[in-house]
């Protein structure tokens, strides 16, 4: 009987293991927005922040202090989220807002606490006991010594772009097209009073190019507020339509197309003490770009990287913050293709005697150390690799910490550089994509990374001792499941010499003696890198899904993508889609060389720039693919926005041949393969006019693409509809690949 029972257990275990190994994932489990997506995403449940040189571990609703950095398991409970918020039985602390006091006195604490669920804690890097707490309904300051909320700023109805001042005395925010501030007493002040909706204050400008992600810039002392003012009244209204109403309503957006009128931007400075606002005297022409705003440490000056509309000349200008007067141009950068500043000046210490500037002037993005007069002291980094991020500077201002593509663009590694001599030290030792945070003293580092075979780790690096200690690791969500394998390699670009990186996803149980259909996923445009040594080489859920269905999935970064230097990226300048298509064809030729590839059953899919590339490849090389699915595609660059379009193509009148060669409209008659175009009907990025113009051209040429619209969506489908999108793409492949 015991032997029979053991046999049953063995059989059940083997059956369960086999079921695990052959498990088929659904799109609900693989696609963001799916009901089960989070279950199968690698996740590190504990996060870490530096509070001075104290390491804080945040997990669920608790914060712990790592007492012994040589033994991360030695932790002490520091704070639980239920200690943060409104306490009915506590007395108000000095400096709390009237609104905070009134909420307790009126007995509204429980309701306020519920609606103010903690979303994020931010510990000051310098160890200040006041930590910022961001809640759903406002932001507050929690005193970690008194273990009580010191002040709370509620978010006014319909407000956005909230930013707390460095001195924690004011909250800046926007409502509609105007900018406001609120003090600790709950008093609100309108910084701007623009009545014309075409003039927008306190928001990102230049369509978020040049690294711009906001429009509010507090001075280091918190006493002055710089902000963008964008006049769009001269920009064409583009007609989007909201069909969710009983009668569809127009909801126009300002959309400056290449070669047309662009918006005018100025920079205001508001004094919180006097209530007065001045504007920097940035002069003319009006259609220049004011980017990368930065204050100097004593708040006496504002630094602005200013570009001409042609984007081939940049001036780093300094202005007097008190008067708005132009002070001087510290230096200029000129490039025959384009200059693209994306990082403001970074001062090395509180004195403001030296600052760091990032530039591609030698062909790769590197760090340069200047003095306050604009004199170059030294180039801090150099080589055929790029600095991708600055992490910080130690409290003495001696060492700067950064991330770079050295030694390979497939990875990101952590380095330090000594400012006095440019000596660099490699800090991360394991392969993969690394990011980090430095302690205040600069002795310790938290290093977060993943690699193709590592779902993620966070390690503590003791820089002085060169010791690395594991803090936390992600579980492999596919443990025990036979997953489609992912491999990576290189092929030569169309120029015959440049290495291009690719990944190839194969079906689980791959058999090299069989023939497999292929799905090529493409993006191919600037500011992108699809293939890197991160978890599963960056392979996404749809690739896994297609591999489950028996497809090989191929992704390659062609010339024109990022993190390989200026020459690699700028080869596409004034002729978008030409060299990229040649490289992608080389990728297909490589696939044709593989004995297990069925070259008669190949499809291609891409979105946005990848949508452009999908149709571009179908038209330039008819018959190369049997089917294509293009989402939100650019069809003709003259219909795209000024900032991005003119950087890579110049204005249409300056480059008529390039625009004609890159346009897909004249090539509509060359469509021989099945093509599905997908577009959101409220897309404000690649407006639906692109797809409609292509359909019109195809009708005239007698070709027959298919078309699908996602009502109410912008440039990307979000939420549950994203699952539907990928199901629809897959159906199209399955319907027409055979």
N, C-alpha and C positions, 0 to 999 in steps of 0.2 A: 504493500500500500504506500509506504514511504517512497519507494522507487517510482511508482506511478505518479504520485504527487509532484516529485522532483521533475519528472518528464513534462508534466503540464506546465510547471513554472518556467522551465527552459524553453518550451514551445512558445508560451505567451511572451517571454522576454525577447526571443528572436523575432516574433511577429511584430512586436511593438517597435523594435529597433529598425526592422525593415520598413515599417510604416514611416518612421522618422526620416529615414534615408531617402525615401521616394516622395516626400511631402510636396504638394503643389501649392504654391502661394497664390493668393488672390490679389487683385489690384487694390482691394480694400486694405490689404496688409502691406503693400509695397509702395503706394503712392501717397504723398502728403495730402491730407484732407480725408483719407480713408479712415474707416471706423476703427481699424486695428493697426494703423500705421505705427503708432508709438511702441507697440509690443515688439516690433522687429527693427528698431533703430538702436544702434549701440548708444548707451547712455552711461555716463558716470554720475551716480546719484549725489556724490559729495563734491562741492565746489569750494575753492579756496581763495581767500583774499588776504593781502598784507595789511596789517594795521600797525604802521611803523615797521618794527622787526618782529612783531607778533604775528603768527600764522593763524588765521581764523578759518575754521572748517564749517561750511554751511550745508546742512542736510535736512531736507523736508522743512519743518518749522522750527529748527533749532540751530544755534550757533555754538561751536565749541572752540576752545583755545587749545592749540597743540602745544602742550607744556614743554615737551622735549623734542627738539627738531631732529635728533638722532633716532627717536623712537616715535613715529607718528601715531602709534596706537595709544600713547600716553596723552589723553585729552581730558579736559575739564569743561563741564557744561558752563557756558557763559551767558546765554540768553535764549529764551524761547519767544516765539512771535506773539504769544498771548500776553506777554509783558509790554508789548508795544501797542499804543492806541489810546483810547479814552477810558480812563478808570473812574467809575462813579464815586468811589470812596477816597480818592486822592485829592490833595490840595494842589492848586496851581503853582507852578514854579515860575520864578521871575523870568520875564522875556517871552512867556507864552502869549499867543495871540488872543485878542478878545473873543474871536470866533471859537478858539479852543476852550477858553474859560466858560463861555456861554453854553457850549455843548455839554459841559459837565454839570453846570448849575441847573440846566433845564431838564436834566435826567435823560438826555438823548445818547448817553455813552454807548449803550449796547447796539443801538441802531447804527450809530456812527462807526463803531468798531467793525460791524459786519460789512457795511458798505465800503469801509476802508481797509479791506483785506490786503495784507502785505504782499507786494509783488516783488520788490527788490530792496536789498540793503547795500549801501555803498560805504565801506570803511575808508576813511581818509588815509592816504598813503603815509602821511607824516605822523600818524598816531594820535591825532586830535580826538578827544573823547566823544565829540559830536559826530554821529553817523547819520547819513541821509537815509530816510525810509520813504520809498515810493509806494503809494497805495493806489487803489483804483480811483479814489475820489480826491486825492491830493498828495502832497509830499510834506514830510515833517523832519524834525531834527530830534534824535533820541540821544540823551546824555548817558553814556555808558558808565559814568562814575556814579551818577545819582539814580541810574536805572529808571529814568522817567522821560517822558516826551517834553522837550523844552519849547517847541513851537510847531505849529501846523499851518500849512497853507492849503486851503481847499482849492480845487480846480473849478473855476466858474463854469457855468453851463456853456456848452459849445466852444470852450477854449481848447487851444492846441499849442504845440511847440513850447511846452513848459520848461523853464530853465531857472534853477535856483542860483542866486548870486554867490560868489566865493565867500563873502562874509556872512552868508546865511540870513541876511536882513530883508531881501526882496525876492519875489518870484516874478519873472518875466513870462509873458505868454501872449498869444494872439487870439483874437476873436474876429472872425471874418477876415477883412483885409487890414486890420489895425493892430497896433502893438500896445500892450498894457503892462503895468507893474503893480504889485500888491505888496504892502509891507506887513510886518508882524502883527500890527494892530488890525489887519484886515482892510485897511484903506486902499482903495484902488485909484490908480492914476492912468489916464490915457496919455501915452507917449505920442501917439499920432492920431489924427482925426480926419483921415481921408474919406471923403464922401463918394468919390468916383470909384466904383468897384474895379476899374482898370489900373488902379494904383495900389500896390500890395506892399505891406511893411512887415518886417520881422520874419520873413519866410525865405526859404532857399531860392536862389535866382539862377539864371543861365541854365535852366532846366537840369539842375543838379550835376552839371559837368564840372571839371576842374576840382574834383574832390569835395564840392560844396554839398553839405547835407543839412544845413540850417541857416537861419538868418539873424541869430541873436548871439552877441559876443560880449560877455561881461569883462570889465577890467579886472586885473588881479586883486585889487582891493575892494571890488564890489561897489564902488561909488559911481561908476559910469557904465553906460550901456551903449555899445555900438550895435548898429542894426542895418540891414539892407532895406532900401526903399526902391521898389521896381515899378517903373511907369510902363505899362503895357498898352496904353491907349492907342498907340500907333500900330500895334500888331493886329493882324487879321484875326477876326473872330472865326473859329472853325466850328461848323455845325454838327455837334453830336446830338443824338436823340434818345430820350428816355422813353421806352415803350411800356414801362410798368404802370403808367397812369391810364385812366379811362380813355382820355385822348392824349396821344403821345405828345410829349413836351420837348421843345428845344432846350438843350443845356450846352451852349457854346463854350469853347475854351479858346484861350489865346495860343495860337500855334504859328511861330515864325518859321516859314519854310526857307530852305537854302536860297540865297540871293534876294530875299525879300526883307522888309522892314523888321528889325529886331527891337526888343525892349531897351529902355534906358535905365541904368542903375546908378544910384548914389548911395552914400554911406552916411548915416546919421550918428551923432554922439549925444546921448541924453545924460544930463547930470542929475542924479537922484536927489541931491541936496537942494539945488536951486530950481529944479523942474524945467530948466532950459534945454533946448535942443539946437545943435548946430549941425552943419553938413560939411564933410570934407570937400575941399575945393579941387576935385579931381579933373576939372576942365573938360575939354572936348578932344576927340570926337565922342558923341554920346554913345555910339554903338561899340564901345570897347568893353572889355571884360574886367571886372574888379573881383579878384579872387584871393583866396588864402589870407584872410584878415587875421592879424595878430597884434596884441598889445605888447609893449615892452614891460619889464617887471614893475617899474614905478608908475605906470599908467600915464606917462607924459606923451607917448607917441603911439601912432598906429602904423603898422606896416601892411602894405597891400601889393600883391603881385598883379600888375596890370598888363593885359594883352591887347594888341590891336585886333580888329575883327578878323584879319587874315590869319591870326594865331601863329605868326612866324617871328614875332618880336615881343619879348617880355621885359618889363622894367620893374624892379623891386623898388617901390617908392615909400618914403616915410612922410608922415603928416603930423603936425602938432595937434594933440588931442584937445587942447583948450580952445583953440581958435579955428581949427580945421584947415589952416594954411599948409600948403605944400612946403616940406622941408628940403628934401633932396632925393635924387635917384641914387641908390647905393650901387647898383650895377645893372647891366642889361644882358639878355641872352637872345641871340638871333640864330635861327635855323632855317635852311631853305625849304624844309618840309613843314614842320610845326614845332612849337614849344608848348608843353602841356604841364604847367605847374599844378601839383595836387597836394602839396604839403606846406603849411605856413612856416615862417621862421620859428625856431625853437631855441630859446635862450638857455644857456648852460647853467646859469645860477641867478640868484636874486639881484646881483649887481647890474646885469644887463650889458656887460662889457663884450661878450661874445655870443654868437648865435650859430646854429646849424642850418644849412640850406641843402635841400635835396635837388639834384640836377642830373640830366642825361647828357650833359655837354660833351662828355668823352665817349658817348655811345651807349653807356649803361648807367642806370640810376645809382648815384653814389652820394656820399656825404661830404660837405665842404664846411670848413670852420672859418667864419668871418669875425672881424671885430665890429664894433658898433658903427664905425665910419664907413663900412662897406669894403674894407681892405681884406683880401683873402689871406688868411694865415696859413692854411694848408688844406689839401685834399686828404680827408681822413681815410677813405676807402677807395680802392681801385682794383680793377680786374674785369674779366669777361663774365661777370655775374652782376646781379642787381640787388640792391637793398630794397626790401619789400615792406618793411615796417620798422619804426623806432619804438622801442618799449619804454625807455626812460633813461634818466641820468641819476647817478648816485648823489647823496645829499651834499657831498663835498664838491660836486661838479668836476670830478676828475675822469670818470668813465661813463661812456654812453653804451647802451645795450640795444642791439638791433637784430632783425631777422633778415636773412638773405638767401639767394639761390645758390650760394657757394656750398658744396662743390658741384651740384647738378641742378638744373632747373626743374627736375622731377621732385625735388625736396625743398624744404625750408629749414634752415638751421639757425641756432641762437649764437650770437657773437657779442663780445665786448670790444670796445676800442678806447685806448687811452688818448684823451684829447691833446695832451702835450706833445705826443710823438707819433700818433697814428698806429701804434702797435695793436694788432687785433689778436683776440683769443677765442678759439672755438669752444663753446660751452656745452652744446648738445652732442651726444656721442652716438645715439642710436638712430638708425635710418627712419625717415618719415617726414611728415609735415609738422613742424614745431611752432608753437606760440608760447609766450611766457609773460611773467610778471615779476618785477624785481622788488626786493624789500627796500626800505628807506635807506638803509646804510649801504646797500649794494652788495652785501655779502651773500645773500640767499636769492634763489631763483625758483619759481614754480614753473615747470616745463610741461606743457600739455601737448601731446602728439598722438598721431596714429600712423600706421603704415599699411601696406596692402594685406599683410597677414596679422595685423594688430588693430583691434577695434578701438583702442584708445587707452592712454595712461596719463596720469599726472604724477610727475616726479619732483622731488625737492633736490635742488643742486646747491651744495655748499661750495661756493666759488673758491674760497680760500683753501679748502682742503681737497677740492676736486672730487668730492664724494657725491654720489647720486643715490637717493632713497625713494622707494616707491611709496606714494601717498594714496593713490586710488587707481582702480582700473575698471574699464567697461567690460561687462559680460558680453560674450559673443552671442547675439540673438539667434544665430543659426546653429548653435551647438547641437551636434548629433544629427544634423540634417545634411544630406548630400547636396551641396549647392553647386550651381553652374560655376566652373572654375574661370578665373580671370587671369590673363597673362598680359605682359607688356613687352614692347620691343621698339626698335627704330627702323625706319626705312629712309631712303634718300628722297629729298624734295625734287621738284622738277628742275631745279638748277644743277642737279647732279652731285652736289657736295654737302648740302645742309641736312643734318639728321633731324627727322621728325619723329615724335613719340606717339605711340598708339597703344590702345588696349583692345583686347579681343576676348569677348565672353563666349564660352563654349557651353553647349548643353551638358547637364549632368550625365555621366555615363558616356561621355564623348567617345565615338568610335571613328578613328582616322580612315577606316576603310569605306565609310559611308560618304554620301554627298549631302551637304546641308545648305538650305537657303540662307541668305545673309540680309541683315538689317544694318544699314550704316546710319549712325546718328551723327549729325554735324552741327557745329556752330560756326567756328572759323573766323570770327571777327575780333576787333581790338578789345582789350580789357577782358580777355578770357583765357582760361587754361582748363581744358576738360580732363587731361590725363596727367596724373601726378601720383606719387607714392603715398597716397592716403589709403584708408580702409577700402579694400577691394579695388584699388587703383581709381577710386572715385566713381565706380560703376553705380548707376542709379537703379531704381526699382523697375522701371519699364524694361531696362536691359535684362534684368533677371527674369522678368515675366516672358519676354520674347525667347530667351534661352530655354525656359521651361517648355515652350512650344516647339522647340527643335531648331531654333535659329542660331546662327552665329551673329554676334553683334559687334560691330567694329566702330571705334571712335579714334580720331586722329586730330592733333593740333597742327594745322598748316601754318606756313609763313603768313604773317599778318596778325597772329595772336600775340599774347603778352609774355613778359618775364624772360625774354631771350635777347633783349637789347634793341636799340633803335633800328638798326639796319634790318633785323629780322622782321620787325613790325612794319617799318615804313616802305617795304618793297611794294606794298599795295597802294601807296599814295597816288591819288588822282586816277586810279583805275580799279576801284573796288570790284572784287569778284573775278578778276582775271587770273592773277597768280594763285589765288586760293583754290580756284577750280582746277588748275594744272596740278597742284599738289594733291588735292583730293583724288584726282584721277590716278595719280601714282599709287595712292592707297588702294584703289580698286584693282590696279594692275598687280599689286602685291597679293591681294586676295585671290585673283585669278591664278596665281602661281601655286596656290595651296591645293593639293590633290583632293581635299575633302570639301572644297567650296563648289557649290553648284552655281556657276556664273550666269546661268540662264534664269535664276530665281534670286534676284537681288533687288532690294528696295532701299529707299533713303528717307529720312525724316529729320526735320530741324525746325527750330522756332526763332522768330525775330530775325536776327542776322542769319541764323541757321535756316529759317524759312526762305530767305533770299537765296542762300547757297543751295538749298534743295531744288528750287525751280531753276536757278542758274545752271546747275549741273545737268538737269534734265534737258534743258534747251541747248547747251553747248555740246553735249555728248549724247544725242538721242540713241536709245537702245542700250546704253550702259546700265540702266536700271529698268526694271519692269514696272515699278510703282514708286510714287513719291507722295509724302504728306508734308505740306508746308504750313506752319502756323504763324500768324501775324507777320507775313513776309513784307520786307521792303521790296518794291517792284522797280521804282525809279527814284534815284536819290534826290531829284529836284523836288519831290514831295516830302522829303524828310526835313528835320529841324536844322536850324542854322548852325548851332554850336558844334554838334557832332558831325553833321554832313559837310560843312565847310572846312573842318579840320582835316578830314581825310580826302575830300574831293575838290576843295576850293569852291568858289562861287560858280554857278552854271555858265555865266558869261565869260569867266576866266578859263574854263576847262570844258568847252562844248564837246570836244572829241571824247574826253573821258566819261562825261555823263552819258553820251550816246552809246559808248561801248559797254558801260555798266548797266544800262537800262535793259529790263527784260521785255519791255513792250514791243520793240521791233522784232524780237525773236519769238513772238507768240506762235507764229506759224510753224516753228520747229518742234512743237510739242508732239511727240509720238507715243509717249508712255502714259499710263494712268496717273493722274495727279488729283489729289484732294487738297484744297486750300481751306484753312480754318481761320476764322477771325472773330474777335469779340466786337460786338457792334458799338461799344462805347470806348474803343481803344484810343487813348489820348497820346500814345507814343508813336506807334505806326498806324496812322489813321486808316480807316477801312477803304478810303479812296484808292490806296495802293491796289488792293485786291479787286476792287470794282473796275479800275482802269485795265487791269490785266484781263479780266473776264471780257470786257468790251473788245480788247485787242484780239482775244482768242475767237470771239464770235465773228469778228471781221475777217480773221484769217482762216476760219473754218475748223478750228481745233476745239477739243471738248474736255476741259477740266471739270472736276466736281467741286462743289462749294458747300461749306457748312458754317453756320453762324451760332455763336453763343450769346444769346440776348442778355444784356445787363452786365456783361463782363468787359474789362479793360484789356490791357495787353496780355495778361495771363489769366487763365482760369484758376480760380481758387476754391477751397473748400471741397465739398462732395462733388461738385461739377468737374473737378480735376480728375477724379476717378473716371467719370463718364468720358472725359476727353481721351484718356489713354485707352479705354475700352474701344472707343470709336476709331482711334488710330490703328489699333490692333486688328479690328474687324476689316479695315480697308486693306491692310497687308494680306490678311488671310483670304479675302475675296479675290484679290487680283495678282498675288505673287505666283500662282500656279497657272 
